[in-house]
Amino acid sequence: MRRRLLAALLVAGVVCAGCGSGSPHSGAGAAAPPRDATLVLDFTPNAVHAGIYSAIARGYDRAAGVRLHVIVPSASTDSIKLLETGRVSFAILDIHDLAIARARGAGIVGIMAIVQRPLAAVIAAPAVRTPRSLDGRLVGITGVPSDAAVLRSVVGGAGGDAGAVRTITIGFNAVADLLAGRVAAATAFWNDEGVTLALRRPGFHSFRVDDYGAPSYPELLLCGTRSAVDGDPALARAVVRALVRGYSFTLGDPGAGARELESAVPGLDPRLVAAQLAAVAPAFRAPDGRVGELSVSRRRAWAVWEARFGIVPRVPDVRAMFDTRFLGGR
């Protein structure tokens, strides 16, 4: 997944170190001091991370026997590097980044879903009413491996000719380039750039990849290394338990979830946070209504799509790639 850099925050900077004002609830780990665990995000904190900050603010982490410390990456590849080298306990990763890392031999596994559907989309100017209309037009891409797959899947799924689309690498400037009319569309995230554009200039279209042929897969995942998860399953279980409670709370009280995020991360725009959370919150629940769910059938469908569109050279082994034992056997 594409990452937006946060130059003001260093990789080693702890954004929140179990600093919530909520009192820890009684739980399995209450008798012993909570254990420290570091969690690096996938990119700049925003509404998709609200459940993490609620888990800390409300003491759900400490109730589970762990004290979570959240770290913001300062570069796009930091999260996987920090996890692989053991400098953090857990990481939030995009499912495509996890697949690519495993394809090169990294021993990382997904243990919980953060969001249950793809966040990737092709965001188009108001005049572009269908992805078919992008034939022959200029579309901005960031250059990450999944961009080409998303663009081909969306255009092809709408009956267009993806090969006829002209592309230009624009980095992470989709909002500015779309507003200026420099591109007809851009690959971006409907919950981030899509919401930002809707607030600044209504009328842009977000063609979500799972509305145009891609399966509905869990885009963001809580991950750990295979060795760490196997070596300390109690810690992994505690973190999963805390985050499931945090996201469940955010779903039940999004206003409070937004405020807890804004309190932990100064400088966020409350209007944008509220709009982003309203857009992405439904994706926190799986089709069966549960938080964190990792459905094997949905993972298998994703794996076939992932290889078909060339993000990885072969179909990922979803049994080896995920460890669902911390989700109550789901």
N, C-alpha and C positions, 0 to 999 in steps of 0.2 A: 504494500500500500504506500502511496506517496506520503511523505512526511513534510510538514512545514517547519522550518527551523525556528528555534526560539533562542536567538543569540544572547538575550539578556540573562538566560538561565544556564548555568554550567551543568554538565552531566553529573558532577558530584554533588550538585546542590539538592538538598532535600526540600521538596515543596511542602510536605506535610508529614510530620513524624508523630503520628498518634496523638495529634494536638486537639482533637475535638472536645467540645464542651459537654457533650452528652456523657452520662454516667454509664460505665460498663454494666451490661446486664449479667445476671448470674448465668453460668453455663459450665460446660464440661471442663474448661481450662481455668475456672475462677480460683481454684485452690492454689495454683502455682502462679508465679509471676509470668506475665505474657512474654513470649519469645519474640525477638525482633526479626522482621523479614522486610526486605527491600523489594519494591515493585516498580519497574521502569515502564513508563507509558510508551505508546507507539508514536505519539506526536504531541503537539501543544495541547494542554488541557482544554477541553470544551465539554459540551453537554453530554457527549457519549460516555464521558468518564464520571458523570454525576453520581452514579451508584457507588463508585469507589470512595469518593469523598464523603458521601453519606455514611458509609460503613465506618469510616474513621471518626467522623464528627459525632456519631451516635454511639460510639463505643462497641460496635458489633465485632470489630477485630479483637478487642481485648476480651470481650465475652467468650470468644472462640479460643482464646489462649495465645493470641499473636498480636504484636504491635506493628502495624504496617507503616512503612516509610515510603512515600511516593517520590519518584525521581523523574524529571522531565529530560528526555534526550536532547542533546544539542546538535545532532546531525542525524541524517536519515538512516544510517546503518548502526547507530549506537545500541539500539535495544537488543538486537541479536548478538552483537559483539559482547556486550556487558553480561548477557545471560550465558553465553558459551564459555566465557572466561571465569565464571563464578563470582563476578563482582556484584551481581544482584541475585536475589533468590528467585524472582519470577518476572515475567514480562508480558505486556499486552502486545500481541503481534497480529498483523494482518494474515489471513489464511494463505494468501499467495506467497508472502514472505516466508512463512513456515514451510510451505511446500518446496520453495526454491532452496531454502537452507537444508532441508532433509535430502533433497536430490543431490546435493554436494557432500552428503555424509554427516551432517550435523545431528547430534543426538538430542533433539528437542521434541517435546510432545505437547499437544494441546490438552488441557484438563477441564476447561469450562468455556462455554460461549459467552461473550459479552453482548454481541448483537446477533440476531438470528436470520438476518437477510443481508444481501449485498448492499453496500453503500455506494458502490461505483455507478456512475451514470454518464451519459453524454448530455451535457447541458447546452441547449441551443437557443439562438436568438428568437424573439417572438415570431418572426416571419417564417421560421422553420417549424412547421406544424407536425411533421413526421420525419423519422430518421431517413426515410426514402429520399427526402428532398436534399440530403447531404451529398448525393452523387455530384461530383465535379466541384464541390465547395471546399473551402479551406477549414480544417478542424485542428485545433490546438491540442497537443498531447504533452505530457510531462517528460516522457522518455523512459518511465519505468516499465518493466516487462509486461505487466498486466494491462497497460493502456491499449496496446494494439488488440489484445483479445477482447476487451470491453467494446472497443469501437467496431470491430468486425462482427461481434455477436449482436450488438444493437442494430447496426445497419442491415446486416443479413437477416436478422430476425424480423425486421420490418418489411422485408422484400426488396431491399435496395442492393446495390452493388458496392460492397466495401472496397473493392479494388479501384473504384472510380473516385473515391474520396481522396482529396489532397490533404496532407498533414504537415504540420510545422511544430517543432519542439518549442514550447513556451515556458517550460519549467512550471512553477506554481503560481502563474499569473493569470489564471482563468478568469477571475472576476474582472480585473482591469482590462484584459484584452476583449472580453465579451462586451463590457460596457462601452468600450471605445470602438467597437465594430471591426476590430482587426481580424477576428475570426468569426465564422458563422456558428461554430460550436466548439466545445472543448470537453475532454474527458476530465471529470472531477467527481466530487462527492455530493450527492443530493442533500445530505444532512448538514453539510458545511457550506461549500460555495453555492449550492442550490438555494439554501435558506438565505444566505447573505444577499444574493441577487434578488430574491423575491422581496426582501425588505427595501433594498435600494431602488429597484426599478421592476415592479411587477410585470409579468408577461413572459419571462423566460421559461422554456420547457425543460424539465428534467426527465430524460428518457432512461429509466432505471433498467439496468442490465437484466434483471430477472423478470421484467415485463416483456422482454424481447428475446426469449429463448434460453437464457441461462437458468440453471436451477436456483432455488432459494436456499443458499448456503449461509452458514454463520461466518460473517466477514471478520469480526474481531474475536480473538481468543485469549484466554489466560493460559500462559505457557510456562513450562519449567524444563530443565534438562532431565533426560531419562534417568541419569544416575542420581540426581538430587531427589527426584520424586520417589524413586524406589528406595533410596537411602533414608528418607525422612517423610514417609507418607502422612504422618500425623500433621506436619506443618502444612503440607499441600491441602489436606482436608480442612484445616482451620481457615486457611485463606479462602478456599472455595465457599465454606460456610458463611464467612463474613461478607463476601461479595454478593452471594445470593441474597442475603438479608438486606444489604445496602441497595441493590437494584430493586428488590421487592418494595422497599420503603419508598424509593424514588418514584416508582410507578403509582404508589398509593397517594403520595403527596408531592407532586412535581414542583410545586412552589417552594416547599422546604428544601427539596433536593437542589434546586437552582440556587437558593440562598446559601446553602452549605458549600457548594462549589465556588460561588463568588467570594465567600468569606475566606476560603483556603487559597484562592488564586486571585490576588488583587489585580485590578485592571481589566477584568472581563466586562463586556457590555451587557448589562442585565437584559436589555431588550433582545439582543441577539441570542443570549443564553436561553431565554424563555422560548423563543421561536424555534431554536434548534432542538430543545428538549421536547417540545410539543410534536415536532416532526419525527424524531428518532425514538421516542419512548415506546411506541407500539412494537418496535423491533427488539426490545429487550425480552419479550416473551416469545417462546416457541409456539408453533401451531397448537400444541396441546396445553398451552397456558403456563408452562413452567419456565422459570428463569434458569439460565445456565445450560439448558438441554443441549445434548450432542447426539442427535438422531443419526443412527448408522445409515439409514436409507438415504437421508439427505446428504450425508457426507459422501456416500458412494456416487450419487448423481453428480455432485460437485467434482469428484475426482476424475470422472470421465470427461466432463467439460474442460477441466483444467488442462488435461493432456491434449484433448482435441484442438484446443485453441493455442497450443504451443507454449503455455507458460512454463510447463515442465516437460521433459522428454518422454515420460511414460506415466501411466496412471498411478497416482500415489496409493500406497497401501494404507488405507484408512484405519485398519485395525492396529497397525504399528504406530501410526502417526498421532493417535489420540489415546488417552487413558481416562475412561469415564467412571472409574470406581468411586470417585469422590462425590459423584452426583447421585448417590443412593441407588446405584445399580442401573441407572438409566442408560 
